[in-house]
Amino acid sequence: NAFRSDLIISFSASYTEAKTKFYSAICEEVIMSERNNVIAFSASFIAGGVLSYVISNIVLPKLQGKTQPKDVINDSIEKDKAKVVHSYDIEDINESTAFCRCWKSSKFPYCDGTHNAHNKLSGDNVGPVLLNKK
């Protein structure tokens, strides 16, 4: 009977150990599978976000002919000065004079209509300052 009890206890312990190893292996496999699913989902989510950003901020504006505004407004006029200031006497102005506000005129400070191309390209609505003599 003692042998039989030892055999049953030994079998029971082996069975419990085998069962524990089996369930541990299954749990480990499920955890690895879930981890892989989470990693795949996260990678897909991030890739989708990057793709959406690129399409909406780079591709579509180029297709629509619009450009993103730059931080600097004045590209080329009197860049050696800290601030560009021009002063004119009203008496010296002809009947009507247009002054540039887009900083792109080749006749700066007078307007040459360059803002029209800028507006078409960027969707902006900048125009000149018109001074009329009364």
Sequence and secondary structure as in RCSB ss.txt:
>XXXX:A:sequence
NAFRSDLIISFSASYTEAKTKFYSAICEEVIMSERNNVIAFSASFIAGGVLSYVISNIVLPKLQGKTQPKDVIND
SIEKDKAKVVHSYDIEDINESTAFCRCWKSSKFPYCDGTHNAHNKLSGDNVGPVLLNKK
>XXXX:A:secstr
 HHHHHHHHHHHHHHHHHHHHHHHHHHHHHHHHHHHHHHHHHHHHHHHHHHHHHIIIIIHHHHTT     S S S
STTTTSSS      GGGS SEEEE SSS  TTTTB  SHHHHHHHHH      EEEE  
